[in-house]
């Protein structure tokens, strides 16, 4: 899976899944859920009304994916 061994950080509200569901799914597929963005973060999953994590991701050139892109990664 594209998620195995990768670190994801969530920010904002997702429409189709709760944050806990997303975190469980990432862990199920062998990924890691990070609480804060660092240069080791694979991608930030940005929902509605994202917070400062989105700005930090942009500053560190960390990939940002929206909910739709994330759901495609899960397939």
Secondary structure, 3 states (H helix, E strand, C coil): CCCCCCEEEEECECCCCCHHHHHHHHHHCCCEEECCCCCCCCEEEECECCCHHHHHHHHCCCEEEEHHHHHHHHC
